[in-house]
Amino acid sequence: MEKEKHLTFIDEDGNEVLCEILFTFESKEFNKNYVLFYPVGSDDDEIEVMAAAYVPTEDGEGELLPIETDEEWQMIEEVLDQFSEEDFDEEAEDECECEECEDEDCECNH
């Protein structure tokens, strides 16, 4: 699953939802692997990030398991917050700070 970019999630209504994997990580505290993902086609401003524990399978796919405890959810939220802060910092570094240029992708050296 670590190398895959997408997964299919079955929602509470039994519908298959194609999702993009945001990232995976391992928790030594809970001795589990986790995957954070969101539905493909989500609006970039309002992404609903979902999480699940997973057990790698022989075919390399993995079996999704529900998050079992509040402690796990808290740990996942902390990891997601850290990921979001790092992502925001990288985006801020990429933006042009030039007052003469309003293009966010500008690479000028004013």
LUMGUBA-781546 format. One line per field, with one value per atom (N, C-alpha, C, O): residue in one letter; atom name; z, x, y. Coordinates in steps of 0.1 Angstrom, whole numbers, plus 5000, padded with zeros to 4 digits. Layout:
N
type (A/...)
atom (CA/...)
z (Z/...)
x (X/...)
y (Y/...)
END
This chain:
110
type (M/M/M/M/E/E/E/E/K/K/K/K/E/E/E/E/K/K/K/K/H/H/H/H/L/L/L/L/T/T/T/T/F/F/F/F/I/I/I/I/D/D/D/D/E/E/E/E/D/D/D/D/G/G/G/G/N/N/N/N/E/E/E/E/V/V/V/V/L/L/L/L/C/C/C/C/E/E/E/E/I/I/I/I/L/L/L/L/F/F/F/F/T/T/T/T/F/F/F/F/E/E/E/E/S/S/S/S/K/K/K/K/E/E/E/E/F/F/F/F/N/N/N/N/K/K/K/K/N/N/N/N/Y/Y/Y/Y/V/V/V/V/L/L/L/L/F/F/F/F/Y/Y/Y/Y/P/P/P/P/V/V/V/V/G/G/G/G/S/S/S/S/D/D/D/D/D/D/D/D/D/D/D/D/E/E/E/E/I/I/I/I/E/E/E/E/V/V/V/V/M/M/M/M/A/A/A/A/A/A/A/A/A/A/A/A/Y/Y/Y/Y/V/V/V/V/P/P/P/P/T/T/T/T/E/E/E/E/D/D/D/D/G/G/G/G/E/E/E/E/G/G/G/G/E/E/E/E/L/L/L/L/L/L/L/L/P/P/P/P/I/I/I/I/E/E/E/E/T/T/T/T/D/D/D/D/E/E/E/E/E/E/E/E/W/W/W/W/Q/Q/Q/Q/M/M/M/M/I/I/I/I/E/E/E/E/E/E/E/E/V/V/V/V/L/L/L/L/D/D/D/D/Q/Q/Q/Q/F/F/F/F/S/S/S/S/E/E/E/E/E/E/E/E/D/D/D/D/F/F/F/F/D/D/D/D/E/E/E/E/E/E/E/E/A/A/A/A/E/E/E/E/D/D/D/D/E/E/E/E/C/C/C/C/E/E/E/E/C/C/C/C/E/E/E/E/E/E/E/E/C/C/C/C/E/E/E/E/D/D/D/D/E/E/E/E/D/D/D/D/C/C/C/C/E/E/E/E/C/C/C/C/N/N/N/N/H/H/H/H)
atom (N/CA/C/O/N/CA/C/O/N/CA/C/O/N/CA/C/O/N/CA/C/O/N/CA/C/O/N/CA/C/O/N/CA/C/O/N/CA/C/O/N/CA/C/O/N/CA/C/O/N/CA/C/O/N/CA/C/O/N/CA/C/O/N/CA/C/O/N/CA/C/O/N/CA/C/O/N/CA/C/O/N/CA/C/O/N/CA/C/O/N/CA/C/O/N/CA/C/O/N/CA/C/O/N/CA/C/O/N/CA/C/O/N/CA/C/O/N/CA/C/O/N/CA/C/O/N/CA/C/O/N/CA/C/O/N/CA/C/O/N/CA/C/O/N/CA/C/O/N/CA/C/O/N/CA/C/O/N/CA/C/O/N/CA/C/O/N/CA/C/O/N/CA/C/O/N/CA/C/O/N/CA/C/O/N/CA/C/O/N/CA/C/O/N/CA/C/O/N/CA/C/O/N/CA/C/O/N/CA/C/O/N/CA/C/O/N/CA/C/O/N/CA/C/O/N/CA/C/O/N/CA/C/O/N/CA/C/O/N/CA/C/O/N/CA/C/O/N/CA/C/O/N/CA/C/O/N/CA/C/O/N/CA/C/O/N/CA/C/O/N/CA/C/O/N/CA/C/O/N/CA/C/O/N/CA/C/O/N/CA/C/O/N/CA/C/O/N/CA/C/O/N/CA/C/O/N/CA/C/O/N/CA/C/O/N/CA/C/O/N/CA/C/O/N/CA/C/O/N/CA/C/O/N/CA/C/O/N/CA/C/O/N/CA/C/O/N/CA/C/O/N/CA/C/O/N/CA/C/O/N/CA/C/O/N/CA/C/O/N/CA/C/O/N/CA/C/O/N/CA/C/O/N/CA/C/O/N/CA/C/O/N/CA/C/O/N/CA/C/O/N/CA/C/O/N/CA/C/O/N/CA/C/O/N/CA/C/O/N/CA/C/O/N/CA/C/O/N/CA/C/O/N/CA/C/O/N/CA/C/O/N/CA/C/O/N/CA/C/O/N/CA/C/O/N/CA/C/O/N/CA/C/O/N/CA/C/O/N/CA/C/O/N/CA/C/O/N/CA/C/O/N/CA/C/O/N/CA/C/O/N/CA/C/O)
z (5000/5000/5000/4995/5006/5006/4993/4991/4982/4969/4960/4950/4965/4958/4959/4970/4950/4951/4954/4958/4951/4953/4961/4961/4967/4973/4971/4969/4973/4972/4986/4993/4991/5004/5003/4994/5012/5012/5023/5035/5019/5029/5037/5035/5047/5055/5048/5053/5036/5028/5018/5011/5019/5010/4997/4988/4994/4982/4981/4991/4969/4967/4964/4955/4971/4969/4966/4974/4954/4950/4958/4957/4964/4973/4969/4965/4971/4969/4983/4993/4983/4996/4998/4990/5010/5013/5018/5013/5028/5032/5041/5046/5043/5053/5063/5061/5075/5085/5095/5095/5102/5112/5126/5128/5135/5149/5157/5158/5163/5172/5185/5192/5189/5201/5201/5211/5189/5188/5180/5178/5175/5167/5155/5153/5148/5136/5125/5128/5113/5102/5099/5102/5095/5092/5078/5073/5073/5060/5061/5067/5056/5056/5041/5032/5038/5024/5023/5033/5010/5008/4994/4986/4993/4980/4968/4969/4957/4945/4940/4941/4936/4931/4941/4939/4954/4964/4961/4955/4965/4964/4973/4985/4967/4975/4987/4997/4988/5000/5011/5023/5008/5018/5016/5013/5019/5018/5031/5042/5030/5041/5042/5035/5051/5053/5061/5072/5057/5064/5068/5062/5078/5083/5086/5090/5085/5088/5092/5087/5100/5103/5091/5085/5088/5077/5080/5087/5076/5077/5063/5054/5060/5046/5043/5052/5031/5027/5017/5012/5014/5005/4991/4985/4987/4973/4973/4963/4985/4986/4988/4988/4988/4988/5003/5006/5011/5025/5028/5020/5041/5045/5055/5065/5052/5060/5073/5072/5084/5097/5103/5102/5111/5118/5129/5134/5131/5142/5155/5156/5165/5176/5189/5196/5191/5203/5201/5191/5211/5211/5211/5205/5218/5218/5204/5200/5196/5183/5174/5167/5176/5168/5172/5163/5185/5189/5182/5178/5182/5176/5161/5156/5155/5140/5137/5128/5146/5144/5146/5138/5155/5157/5145/5141/5140/5128/5116/5108/5114/5103/5105/5095/5117/5120/5116/5110/5120/5117/5101/5096/5095/5080/5074/5064/5079/5073/5075/5066/5087/5089/5080/5074/5077/5068/5054/5047/5050/5037/5035/5024/5045/5044/5043/5036/5051/5051/5037/5032/5030/5017/5007/4998/5008/4999/5001/4991/5013/5016/5010/5005/5010/5004/4989/4983/4983/4968/4963/4951/4972/4967/4966/4973/4955/4953/4963/4965/4969/4978/4971/4978/4959/4951/4950/4947/4953/4952/4938/4935/4929/4915/4908/4897/4913/4906/4915/4927/4909/4916/4913/4918/4905/4901/4912/4915/4918/4928/4924/4932/4911/4906/4901/4895/4903/4899/4905/4917/4897/4902/4901/4900/4900/4898/4911/4921/4910/4921/4924/4926/4925/4928/4942/4946)
x (5008/5000/5009/5005/5021/5029/5033/5035/5033/5036/5024/5026/5012/5000/4996/5000/4989/4985/4970/4965/4963/4948/4944/4951/4933/4926/4911/4906/4905/4890/4885/4888/4877/4871/4856/4849/4851/4837/4831/4834/4822/4816/4805/4802/4799/4789/4776/4769/4774/4763/4766/4757/4778/4782/4787/4790/4789/4794/4809/4816/4814/4828/4832/4827/4843/4847/4862/4870/4866/4880/4886/4882/4897/4904/4919/4925/4924/4939/4945/4940/4957/4964/4972/4980/4970/4977/4991/5001/4992/5004/5001/4990/5011/5011/5022/5032/5020/5030/5028/5017/5038/5038/5039/5047/5031/5032/5038/5032/5049/5055/5047/5047/5041/5033/5021/5019/5015/5003/5006/4998/5019/5023/5014/5010/5011/5002/5007/5014/5002/5004/4991/4980/4992/4981/4981/4992/4970/4969/4959/4948/4963/4954/4950/4959/4938/4933/4921/4915/4918/4906/4900/4907/4887/4881/4887/4889/4889/4894/4884/4871/4888/4879/4874/4866/4880/4876/4881/4891/4873/4877/4889/4889/4900/4912/4910/4918/4900/4898/4891/4892/4884/4876/4878/4869/4890/4893/4889/4894/4881/4877/4888/4887/4897/4907/4902/4896/4903/4899/4911/4922/4910/4921/4917/4905/4926/4924/4937/4947/4936/4948/4948/4937/4959/4960/4970/4980/4967/4976/4980/4972/4993/4998/4995/4996/4991/4988/4998/5007/4998/5009/5009/5019/4997/4996/5001/5001/5005/5010/4999/5002/4987/4975/4973/4974/4969/4966/4951/4943/4948/4935/4932/4939/4922/4919/4911/4902/4915/4908/4904/4911/4893/4889/4899/4906/4899/4906/4899/4887/4905/4898/4897/4887/4906/4906/4907/4912/4903/4904/4919/4923/4927/4942/4948/4956/4943/4948/4944/4952/4931/4926/4934/4938/4937/4945/4959/4964/4966/4979/4978/4987/4968/4966/4964/4970/4956/4954/4967/4970/4975/4988/4997/5004/4998/5006/5001/5009/4988/4982/4985/4988/4984/4987/5002/5005/5011/5025/5027/5034/5020/5021/5016/5022/5005/4999/5008/5009/5014/5023/5035/5039/5041/5052/5048/5056/5036/5031/5029/5033/5024/5021/5035/5036/5045/5058/5064/5070/5063/5068/5061/5068/5048/5041/5045/5046/5047/5051/5065/5067/5074/5087/5086/5095/5076/5075/5069/5070/5062/5056/5065/5075/5063/5071/5067/5055/5077/5074/5077/5077/5078/5081/5068/5057/5069/5057/5054/5043/5064/5062/5054/5049/5054/5049/5038/5039/5026/5015/5014/5004/5023/5022/5028/5040/5020/5024/5036/5044/5036/5046/5059/5068/5060/5071/5084/5084/5094/5107/5117/5129/5112/5121/5129/5125/5140/5148/5148/5159/5137/5136/5140/5140)
y (4988/5000/5013/5023/5012/5023/5029/5041/5021/5025/5029/5035/5025/5028/5043/5049/5049/5063/5063/5074/5052/5052/5040/5030/5041/5029/5030/5041/5019/5020/5017/5007/5027/5027/5024/5029/5015/5012/5021/5019/5030/5039/5032/5021/5040/5034/5029/5021/5034/5030/5019/5014/5014/5003/5007/4998/5020/5025/5025/5028/5021/5021/5036/5042/5041/5054/5054/5049/5059/5059/5071/5082/5067/5077/5078/5068/5090/5092/5091/5097/5084/5083/5096/5100/5102/5113/5109/5114/5100/5094/5082/5080/5074/5063/5065/5072/5059/5059/5048/5041/5045/5034/5040/5050/5035/5039/5028/5017/5031/5021/5020/5010/5031/5032/5022/5015/5021/5013/5000/4991/4999/4988/4985/4974/4996/4995/5004/5014/5001/5010/5017/5012/5030/5038/5044/5047/5047/5054/5065/5063/5077/5088/5091/5091/5093/5093/5102/5106/5106/5115/5111/5106/5114/5110/5118/5130/5111/5117/5127/5124/5138/5148/5158/5166/5157/5166/5180/5182/5189/5203/5206/5202/5212/5214/5222/5221/5230/5239/5231/5235/5221/5213/5198/5191/5194/5179/5172/5176/5162/5154/5143/5133/5144/5134/5123/5125/5110/5099/5091/5092/5083/5075/5061/5058/5051/5037/5031/5035/5021/5013/5003/5000/4997/4987/4977/4979/4965/4953/4950/4947/4951/4947/4933/4924/4930/4916/4912/4920/4899/4893/4900/4900/4904/4910/4925/4931/4930/4943/4954/4966/4950/4959/4964/4976/4955/4959/4958/4961/4955/4954/4965/4967/4973/4985/4980/4971/4986/4983/4996/5007/4996/5009/5013/5005/5026/5031/5028/5030/5022/5016/5024/5023/5034/5041/5056/5061/5064/5078/5082/5092/5074/5077/5076/5084/5066/5065/5077/5082/5081/5093/5105/5113/5107/5118/5118/5128/5106/5105/5108/5115/5103/5105/5120/5125/5127/5141/5149/5159/5145/5152/5150/5159/5137/5135/5143/5148/5143/5151/5166/5173/5171/5185/5188/5198/5179/5181/5181/5189/5171/5170/5183/5188/5188/5201/5213/5221/5214/5225/5224/5234/5212/5210/5214/5220/5209/5212/5227/5233/5234/5248/5256/5265/5251/5258/5256/5266/5245/5243/5252/5257/5253/5262/5276/5284/5281/5294/5297/5308/5288/5289/5291/5298/5285/5285/5298/5301/5306/5318/5329/5331/5337/5349/5360/5363/5366/5377/5391/5401/5391/5403/5411/5406/5424/5433/5437/5441/5436/5439/5428/5430/5416/5405/5399/5396/5396/5390/5375/5369/5370/5356/5347/5348/5338/5329/5320/5316/5317/5308/5315/5309/5328/5336/5331/5329/5330/5326/5337/5335/5349/5361/5363/5358/5371/5374/5388/5394/5395/5409/5412/5423)
END
